[in-house]
């Protein structure tokens, strides 16, 4: 059996027997346990009563966290001509067309968000098997297939978070850093949970939001009372 360090044991002891906390209590606990040498990400996971294998139960959306994510977002844009210039001026890290496609096909994916103008989708479509599993495929439903590349790049750089339900009906995301003020983390968490609530699909039956958990990158997780997370 692997031995755990003093910090890990102390964190687990602090979390023992604690569940269904308020958002404020969970944030305080998770921040206190984040003792890694780097600024840990505060991560949220929501277990939803959906089966994403059915089209009418897919949960997908985007939300701009009021206090940002604390993460430097690297953005790639598929565009040509003036739109490529617009993307670069807005702060895009990588801009291209066929050359960018070839780079990605070669296994070099050095970005966290991919945006495309509509005319680029025949090229981007060839990358579905590469970008799709990484949740990087541009999609008009979350604003990443657009002619307004300036706004899309600025939103991505400014703390916008995309979310999508995985096979088991779980949605997860980073909602800030352990160094954030507790009040700002609480605000971000509620904004994220509310966005997932608004994305409830027509095919969802029974209890939609079953469980909400919070953790830091290296720390244990704790469950949050759903009504506290939704502000109800």
C-alpha positions as protocol buffer text, in pm:
chain_id: "A"
residue {
  index: 1
  type: UNK
  ca { x: 0 y: 0 z: 0 }
}
residue {
  index: 2
  type: UNK
  ca { x: 134 y: 342 z: -98 }
}
residue {
  index: 3
  type: UNK
  ca { x: 227 y: 574 z: 186 }
}
residue {
  index: 4
  type: UNK
  ca { x: 77 y: 920 z: 190 }
}
residue {
  index: 5
  type: UNK
  ca { x: 265 y: 1232 z: 299 }
}
residue {
  index: 6
  type: UNK
  ca { x: 176 y: 1431 z: 609 }
}
residue {
  index: 7
  type: UNK
  ca { x: -1 y: 1697 z: 403 }
}
residue {
  index: 8
  type: UNK
  ca { x: -220 y: 1440 z: 225 }
}
residue {
  index: 9
  type: UNK
  ca { x: -308 y: 1262 z: 550 }
}
residue {
  index: 10
  type: UNK
  ca { x: -391 y: 1592 z: 719 }
}
residue {
  index: 11
  type: UNK
  ca { x: -616 y: 1694 z: 428 }
}
residue {
  index: 12
  type: UNK
  ca { x: -802 y: 1363 z: 435 }
}
residue {
  index: 13
  type: UNK
  ca { x: -852 y: 1393 z: 809 }
}
residue {
  index: 14
  type: UNK
  ca { x: -988 y: 1747 z: 765 }
}
residue {
  index: 15
  type: UNK
  ca { x: -1237 y: 1620 z: 504 }
}
residue {
  index: 16
  type: UNK
  ca { x: -1340 y: 1307 z: 696 }
}
residue {
  index: 17
  type: UNK
  ca { x: -1713 y: 1289 z: 769 }
}
residue {
  index: 18
  type: UNK
  ca { x: -1787 y: 1616 z: 590 }
}
residue {
  index: 19
  type: UNK
  ca { x: -2039 y: 1619 z: 308 }
}
residue {
  index: 20
  type: UNK
  ca { x: -2320 y: 1826 z: 162 }
}
residue {
  index: 21
  type: UNK
  ca { x: -2154 y: 2146 z: 280 }
}
residue {
  index: 22
  type: UNK
  ca { x: -2254 y: 2496 z: 177 }
}
residue {
  index: 23
  type: UNK
  ca { x: -2052 y: 2643 z: -109 }
}
residue {
  index: 24
  type: UNK
  ca { x: -1878 y: 2875 z: 138 }
}
residue {
  index: 25
  type: UNK
  ca { x: -1781 y: 2588 z: 370 }
}
residue {
  index: 26
  type: UNK
  ca { x: -1656 y: 2374 z: 80 }
}
residue {
  index: 27
  type: UNK
  ca { x: -1445 y: 2657 z: -61 }
}
residue {
  index: 28
  type: UNK
  ca { x: -1286 y: 2724 z: 277 }
}
residue {
  index: 29
  type: UNK
  ca { x: -1205 y: 2354 z: 322 }
}
residue {
  index: 30
  type: UNK
  ca { x: -1065 y: 2306 z: -28 }
}
residue {
  index: 31
  type: UNK
  ca { x: -854 y: 2622 z: -11 }
}
residue {
  index: 32
  type: UNK
  ca { x: -713 y: 2515 z: 325 }
}
residue {
  index: 33
  type: UNK
  ca { x: -612 y: 2175 z: 186 }
}
residue {
  index: 34
  type: UNK
  ca { x: -442 y: 2313 z: -127 }
}
residue {
  index: 35
  type: UNK
  ca { x: -82 y: 2295 z: -13 }
}
residue {
  index: 36
  type: UNK
  ca { x: 103 y: 2205 z: -332 }
}
residue {
  index: 37
  type: UNK
  ca { x: 405 y: 2407 z: -445 }
}
residue {
  index: 38
  type: UNK
  ca { x: 202 y: 2544 z: -736 }
}
residue {
  index: 39
  type: UNK
  ca { x: -124 y: 2739 z: -744 }
}
residue {
  index: 40
  type: UNK
  ca { x: -375 y: 2455 z: -759 }
}
residue {
  index: 41
  type: UNK
  ca { x: -688 y: 2476 z: -971 }
}
residue {
  index: 42
  type: UNK
  ca { x: -1019 y: 2455 z: -788 }
}
residue {
  index: 43
  type: UNK
  ca { x: -1225 y: 2199 z: -980 }
}
residue {
  index: 44
  type: UNK
  ca { x: -1597 y: 2131 z: -977 }
}
residue {
  index: 45
  type: UNK
  ca { x: -1777 y: 1815 z: -1088 }
}
residue {
  index: 46
  type: UNK
  ca { x: -2153 y: 1782 z: -1132 }
}
residue {
  index: 47
  type: UNK
  ca { x: -2325 y: 1446 z: -1159 }
}
residue {
  index: 48
  type: UNK
  ca { x: -2634 y: 1498 z: -1375 }
}
residue {
  index: 49
  type: UNK
  ca { x: -2938 y: 1280 z: -1431 }
}
residue {
  index: 50
  type: UNK
  ca { x: -2884 y: 1257 z: -1805 }
}
residue {
  index: 51
  type: UNK
  ca { x: -2757 y: 1004 z: -2058 }
}
residue {
  index: 52
  type: UNK
  ca { x: -2552 y: 1204 z: -2312 }
}
residue {
  index: 53
  type: UNK
  ca { x: -2570 y: 913 z: -2558 }
}
residue {
  index: 54
  type: UNK
  ca { x: -2919 y: 1041 z: -2639 }
}
residue {
  index: 55
  type: UNK
  ca { x: -2923 y: 1364 z: -2839 }
}
residue {
  index: 56
  type: UNK
  ca { x: -3210 y: 1509 z: -2634 }
}
residue {
  index: 57
  type: UNK
  ca { x: -3013 y: 1459 z: -2312 }
}
residue {
  index: 58
  type: UNK
  ca { x: -2683 y: 1618 z: -2414 }
}
residue {
  index: 59
  type: UNK
  ca { x: -2569 y: 1899 z: -2187 }
}
residue {
  index: 60
  type: UNK
  ca { x: -2340 y: 2153 z: -2346 }
}
residue {
  index: 61
  type: UNK
  ca { x: -2277 y: 2522 z: -2300 }
}
residue {
  index: 62
  type: UNK
  ca { x: -2046 y: 2806 z: -2214 }
}
residue {
  index: 63
  type: UNK
  ca { x: -2022 y: 3053 z: -1928 }
}
residue {
  index: 64
  type: UNK
  ca { x: -1806 y: 3355 z: -1855 }
}
residue {
  index: 65
  type: UNK
  ca { x: -1694 y: 3327 z: -1495 }
}
residue {
  index: 66
  type: UNK
  ca { x: -1725 y: 3666 z: -1322 }
}
residue {
  index: 67
  type: UNK
  ca { x: -1372 y: 3643 z: -1178 }
}
residue {
  index: 68
  type: UNK
  ca { x: -1199 y: 3450 z: -1457 }
}
residue {
  index: 69
  type: UNK
  ca { x: -1030 y: 3112 z: -1427 }
}
residue {
  index: 70
  type: UNK
  ca { x: -679 y: 3221 z: -1334 }
}
residue {
  index: 71
  type: UNK
  ca { x: -555 y: 3015 z: -1627 }
}
residue {
  index: 72
  type: UNK
  ca { x: -372 y: 3151 z: -1928 }
}
residue {
  index: 73
  type: UNK
  ca { x: -582 y: 3033 z: -2221 }
}
residue {
  index: 74
  type: UNK
  ca { x: -401 y: 2954 z: -2546 }
}
residue {
  index: 75
  type: UNK
  ca { x: -628 y: 3017 z: -2844 }
}
residue {
  index: 76
  type: UNK
  ca { x: -600 y: 2888 z: -3200 }
}
residue {
  index: 77
  type: UNK
  ca { x: -806 y: 3040 z: -3482 }
}
residue {
  index: 78
  type: UNK
  ca { x: -881 y: 2905 z: -3828 }
}
residue {
  index: 79
  type: UNK
  ca { x: -920 y: 3211 z: -4048 }
}
residue {
  index: 80
  type: UNK
  ca { x: -788 y: 3382 z: -4360 }
}
residue {
  index: 81
  type: UNK
  ca { x: -724 y: 3739 z: -4470 }
}
residue {
  index: 82
  type: UNK
  ca { x: -875 y: 4022 z: -4263 }
}
residue {
  index: 83
  type: UNK
  ca { x: -1029 y: 3775 z: -4017 }
}
residue {
  index: 84
  type: UNK
  ca { x: -686 y: 3624 z: -3952 }
}
residue {
  index: 85
  type: UNK
  ca { x: -551 y: 3973 z: -3888 }
}
residue {
  index: 86
  type: UNK
  ca { x: -846 y: 4042 z: -3656 }
}
residue {
  index: 87
  type: UNK
  ca { x: -775 y: 3725 z: -3459 }
}
residue {
  index: 88
  type: UNK
  ca { x: -408 y: 3814 z: -3413 }
}
residue {
  index: 89
  type: UNK
  ca { x: -495 y: 4168 z: -3307 }
}
residue {
  index: 90
  type: UNK
  ca { x: -737 y: 4026 z: -3048 }
}
residue {
  index: 91
  type: UNK
  ca { x: -462 y: 3815 z: -2895 }
}
residue {
  index: 92
  type: UNK
  ca { x: -494 y: 3474 z: -3063 }
}
residue {
  index: 93
  type: UNK
  ca { x: -184 y: 3260 z: -3009 }
}
residue {
  index: 94
  type: UNK
  ca { x: -202 y: 3063 z: -3334 }
}
residue {
  index: 95
  type: UNK
  ca { x: -377 y: 3160 z: -3658 }
}
residue {
  index: 96
  type: UNK
  ca { x: -383 y: 2965 z: -3983 }
}
residue {
  index: 97
  type: UNK
  ca { x: -575 y: 2757 z: -4233 }
}
residue {
  index: 98
  type: UNK
  ca { x: -438 y: 2452 z: -4416 }
}
residue {
  index: 99
  type: UNK
  ca { x: -103 y: 2503 z: -4245 }
}
residue {
  index: 100
  type: UNK
  ca { x: -268 y: 2489 z: -3902 }
}
residue {
  index: 101
  type: UNK
  ca { x: -461 y: 2178 z: -4005 }
}
residue {
  index: 102
  type: UNK
  ca { x: -137 y: 2006 z: -4105 }
}
residue {
  index: 103
  type: UNK
  ca { x: 27 y: 2105 z: -3775 }
}
residue {
  index: 104
  type: UNK
  ca { x: -260 y: 1950 z: -3580 }
}
residue {
  index: 105
  type: UNK
  ca { x: -259 y: 1637 z: -3798 }
}
residue {
  index: 106
  type: UNK
  ca { x: 109 y: 1606 z: -3715 }
}
residue {
  index: 107
  type: UNK
  ca { x: 20 y: 1579 z: -3348 }
}
residue {
  index: 108
  type: UNK
  ca { x: 112 y: 1931 z: -3240 }
}
residue {
  index: 109
  type: UNK
  ca { x: -177 y: 2075 z: -3039 }
}
residue {
  index: 110
  type: UNK
  ca { x: -55 y: 2376 z: -2846 }
}
residue {
  index: 111
  type: UNK
  ca { x: -384 y: 2544 z: -2759 }
}
residue {
  index: 112
  type: UNK
  ca { x: -677 y: 2519 z: -2515 }
}
residue {
  index: 113
  type: UNK
  ca { x: -952 y: 2666 z: -2734 }
}
residue {
  index: 114
  type: UNK
  ca { x: -1010 y: 2645 z: -3109 }
}
residue {
  index: 115
  type: UNK
  ca { x: -1215 y: 2904 z: -3298 }
}
residue {
  index: 116
  type: UNK
  ca { x: -1304 y: 2907 z: -3668 }
}
residue {
  index: 117
  type: UNK
  ca { x: -1483 y: 3129 z: -3916 }
}
residue {
  index: 118
  type: UNK
  ca { x: -1769 y: 2942 z: -4091 }
}
residue {
  index: 119
  type: UNK
  ca { x: -1584 y: 2922 z: -4424 }
}
residue {
  index: 120
  type: UNK
  ca { x: -1303 y: 2730 z: -4252 }
}
residue {
  index: 121
  type: UNK
  ca { x: -1523 y: 2443 z: -4136 }
}
residue {
  index: 122
  type: UNK
  ca { x: -1458 y: 2219 z: -4441 }
}
residue {
  index: 123
  type: UNK
  ca { x: -1091 y: 2223 z: -4333 }
}
residue {
  index: 124
  type: UNK
  ca { x: -1162 y: 2196 z: -3962 }
}
residue {
  index: 125
  type: UNK
  ca { x: -1405 y: 1912 z: -4027 }
}
residue {
  index: 126
  type: UNK
  ca { x: -1115 y: 1689 z: -4130 }
}
residue {
  index: 127
  type: UNK
  ca { x: -982 y: 1720 z: -3775 }
}
residue {
  index: 128
  type: UNK
  ca { x: -1293 y: 1589 z: -3603 }
}
residue {
  index: 129
  type: UNK
  ca { x: -1132 y: 1266 z: -3483 }
}
residue {
  index: 130
  type: UNK
  ca { x: -843 y: 1463 z: -3332 }
}
residue {
  index: 131
  type: UNK
  ca { x: -1018 y: 1768 z: -3187 }
}
residue {
  index: 132
  type: UNK
  ca { x: -1350 y: 1604 z: -3095 }
}
residue {
  index: 133
  type: UNK
  ca { x: -1223 y: 1373 z: -2818 }
}
residue {
  index: 134
  type: UNK
  ca { x: -1029 y: 1665 z: -2668 }
}
residue {
  index: 135
  type: UNK
  ca { x: -1341 y: 1886 z: -2664 }
}
residue {
  index: 136
  type: UNK
  ca { x: -1161 y: 2131 z: -2893 }
}
residue {
  index: 137
  type: UNK
  ca { x: -1383 y: 2109 z: -3201 }
}
residue {
  index: 138
  type: UNK
  ca { x: -1527 y: 2450 z: -3293 }
}
residue {
  index: 139
  type: UNK
  ca { x: -1905 y: 2458 z: -3250 }
}
residue {
  index: 140
  type: UNK
  ca { x: -2153 y: 2736 z: -3328 }
}
residue {
  index: 141
  type: UNK
  ca { x: -2358 y: 2642 z: -3018 }
}
residue {
  index: 142
  type: UNK
  ca { x: -2080 y: 2766 z: -2789 }
}
residue {
  index: 143
  type: UNK
  ca { x: -1972 y: 3056 z: -3009 }
}
residue {
  index: 144
  type: UNK
  ca { x: -1650 y: 2908 z: -3147 }
}
residue {
  index: 145
  type: UNK
  ca { x: -1771 y: 2903 z: -3509 }
}
residue {
  index: 146
  type: UNK
  ca { x: -1825 y: 3270 z: -3577 }
}
residue {
  index: 147
  type: UNK
  ca { x: -1736 y: 3566 z: -3796 }
}
residue {
  index: 148
  type: UNK
  ca { x: -1682 y: 3775 z: -3483 }
}
residue {
  index: 149
  type: UNK
  ca { x: -1343 y: 3623 z: -3408 }
}
residue {
  index: 150
  type: UNK
  ca { x: -1240 y: 3927 z: -3203 }
}
residue {
  index: 151
  type: UNK
  ca { x: -1519 y: 3873 z: -2951 }
}
residue {
  index: 152
  type: UNK
  ca { x: -1461 y: 3495 z: -2943 }
}
residue {
  index: 153
  type: UNK
  ca { x: -1088 y: 3532 z: -2877 }
}
residue {
  index: 154
  type: UNK
  ca { x: -1141 y: 3797 z: -2610 }
}
residue {
  index: 155
  type: UNK
  ca { x: -1407 y: 3583 z: -2439 }
}
residue {
  index: 156
  type: UNK
  ca { x: -1176 y: 3281 z: -2433 }
}
residue {
  index: 157
  type: UNK
  ca { x: -891 y: 3488 z: -2293 }
}
residue {
  index: 158
  type: UNK
  ca { x: -1120 y: 3657 z: -2040 }
}
residue {
  index: 159
  type: UNK
  ca { x: -1232 y: 3352 z: -1841 }
}
residue {
  index: 160
  type: UNK
  ca { x: -1497 y: 3187 z: -2055 }
}
residue {
  index: 161
  type: UNK
  ca { x: -1546 y: 2818 z: -1973 }
}
residue {
  index: 162
  type: UNK
  ca { x: -1701 y: 2558 z: -2201 }
}
residue {
  index: 163
  type: UNK
  ca { x: -1868 y: 2252 z: -2053 }
}
residue {
  index: 164
  type: UNK
  ca { x: -1998 y: 1926 z: -2191 }
}
residue {
  index: 165
  type: UNK
  ca { x: -2147 y: 1618 z: -2023 }
}
residue {
  index: 166
  type: UNK
  ca { x: -1930 y: 1308 z: -2048 }
}
residue {
  index: 167
  type: UNK
  ca { x: -2062 y: 953 z: -2096 }
}
residue {
  index: 168
  type: UNK
  ca { x: -2158 y: 907 z: -1732 }
}
residue {
  index: 169
  type: UNK
  ca { x: -2344 y: 1239 z: -1725 }
}
residue {
  index: 170
  type: UNK
  ca { x: -2063 y: 1422 z: -1545 }
}
residue {
  index: 171
  type: UNK
  ca { x: -1972 y: 1783 z: -1618 }
}
residue {
  index: 172
  type: UNK
  ca { x: -1647 y: 1915 z: -1477 }
}
residue {
  index: 173
  type: UNK
  ca { x: -1442 y: 2233 z: -1505 }
}
residue {
  index: 174
  type: UNK
  ca { x: -1186 y: 2452 z: -1336 }
}
residue {
  index: 175
  type: UNK
  ca { x: -1355 y: 2744 z: -1161 }
}
residue {
  index: 176
  type: UNK
  ca { x: -1053 y: 2936 z: -1034 }
}
residue {
  index: 177
  type: UNK
  ca { x: -730 y: 2900 z: -843 }
}
residue {
  index: 178
  type: UNK
  ca { x: -665 y: 2819 z: -478 }
}
residue {
  index: 179
  type: UNK
  ca { x: -506 y: 3165 z: -445 }
}
residue {
  index: 180
  type: UNK
  ca { x: -838 y: 3332 z: -530 }
}
residue {
  index: 181
  type: UNK
  ca { x: -1029 y: 3512 z: -258 }
}
residue {
  index: 182
  type: UNK
  ca { x: -1298 y: 3282 z: -113 }
}
residue {
  index: 183
  type: UNK
  ca { x: -1581 y: 3515 z: -214 }
}
residue {
  index: 184
  type: UNK
  ca { x: -1461 y: 3518 z: -574 }
}
residue {
  index: 185
  type: UNK
  ca { x: -1448 y: 3139 z: -585 }
}
residue {
  index: 186
  type: UNK
  ca { x: -1800 y: 3118 z: -444 }
}
residue {
  index: 187
  type: UNK
  ca { x: -1921 y: 3362 z: -708 }
}
residue {
  index: 188
  type: UNK
  ca { x: -1754 y: 3162 z: -987 }
}
residue {
  index: 189
  type: UNK
  ca { x: -1894 y: 2831 z: -860 }
}
residue {
  index: 190
  type: UNK
  ca { x: -2250 y: 2960 z: -846 }
}
residue {
  index: 191
  type: UNK
  ca { x: -2218 y: 3115 z: -1193 }
}
residue {
  index: 192
  type: UNK
  ca { x: -2098 y: 2782 z: -1332 }
}
residue {
  index: 193
  type: UNK
  ca { x: -2367 y: 2574 z: -1162 }
}
residue {
  index: 194
  type: UNK
  ca { x: -2638 y: 2817 z: -1274 }
}
residue {
  index: 195
  type: UNK
  ca { x: -2513 y: 2793 z: -1634 }
}
residue {
  index: 196
  type: UNK
  ca { x: -2529 y: 2413 z: -1622 }
}
residue {
  index: 197
  type: UNK
  ca { x: -2879 y: 2446 z: -1478 }
}
residue {
  index: 198
  type: UNK
  ca { x: -2986 y: 2667 z: -1769 }
}
residue {
  index: 199
  type: UNK
  ca { x: -2847 y: 2407 z: -2010 }
}
residue {
  index: 200
  type: UNK
  ca { x: -3089 y: 2139 z: -1884 }
}
residue {
  index: 201
  type: UNK
  ca { x: -3195 y: 1942 z: -2194 }
}
residue {
  index: 202
  type: UNK
  ca { x: -3555 y: 1869 z: -2289 }
}
residue {
  index: 203
  type: UNK
  ca { x: -3500 y: 1495 z: -2250 }
}
residue {
  index: 204
  type: UNK
  ca { x: -3380 y: 1511 z: -1888 }
}
residue {
  index: 205
  type: UNK
  ca { x: -3614 y: 1321 z: -1656 }
}
residue {
  index: 206
  type: UNK
  ca { x: -3627 y: 1308 z: -1276 }
}
residue {
  index: 207
  type: UNK
  ca { x: -3358 y: 1481 z: -1070 }
}
residue {
  index: 208
  type: UNK
  ca { x: -3133 y: 1681 z: -1302 }
}
residue {
  index: 209
  type: UNK
  ca { x: -2854 y: 1790 z: -1067 }
}
residue {
  index: 210
  type: UNK
  ca { x: -2777 y: 1490 z: -848 }
}
residue {
  index: 211
  type: UNK
  ca { x: -2445 y: 1576 z: -688 }
}
residue {
  index: 212
  type: UNK
  ca { x: -2193 y: 1862 z: -682 }
}
residue {
  index: 213
  type: UNK
  ca { x: -1834 y: 1807 z: -568 }
}
residue {
  index: 214
  type: UNK
  ca { x: -1541 y: 2044 z: -521 }
}
residue {
  index: 215
  type: UNK
  ca { x: -1169 y: 1971 z: -499 }
}
residue {
  index: 216
  type: UNK
  ca { x: -829 y: 2119 z: -572 }
}
residue {
  index: 217
  type: UNK
  ca { x: -583 y: 1968 z: -820 }
}
residue {
  index: 218
  type: UNK
  ca { x: -397 y: 1764 z: -557 }
}
residue {
  index: 219
  type: UNK
  ca { x: -654 y: 1757 z: -278 }
}
residue {
  index: 220
  type: UNK
  ca { x: -948 y: 1536 z: -182 }
}
residue {
  index: 221
  type: UNK
  ca { x: -1301 y: 1621 z: -286 }
}
residue {
  index: 222
  type: UNK
  ca { x: -1604 y: 1726 z: -83 }
}
residue {
  index: 223
  type: UNK
  ca { x: -1972 y: 1727 z: -176 }
}
residue {
  index: 224
  type: UNK
  ca { x: -2172 y: 2049 z: -179 }
}
residue {
  index: 225
  type: UNK
  ca { x: -2540 y: 2079 z: -96 }
}
residue {
  index: 226
  type: UNK
  ca { x: -2707 y: 2121 z: -435 }
}
residue {
  index: 227
  type: UNK
  ca { x: -2945 y: 2393 z: -311 }
}
residue {
  index: 228
  type: UNK
  ca { x: -2647 y: 2595 z: -181 }
}
residue {
  index: 229
  type: UNK
  ca { x: -2467 y: 2558 z: -514 }
}
residue {
  index: 230
  type: UNK
  ca { x: -2769 y: 2678 z: -708 }
}
residue {
  index: 231
  type: UNK
  ca { x: -2845 y: 2959 z: -465 }
}
residue {
  index: 232
  type: UNK
  ca { x: -3197 y: 2827 z: -401 }
}
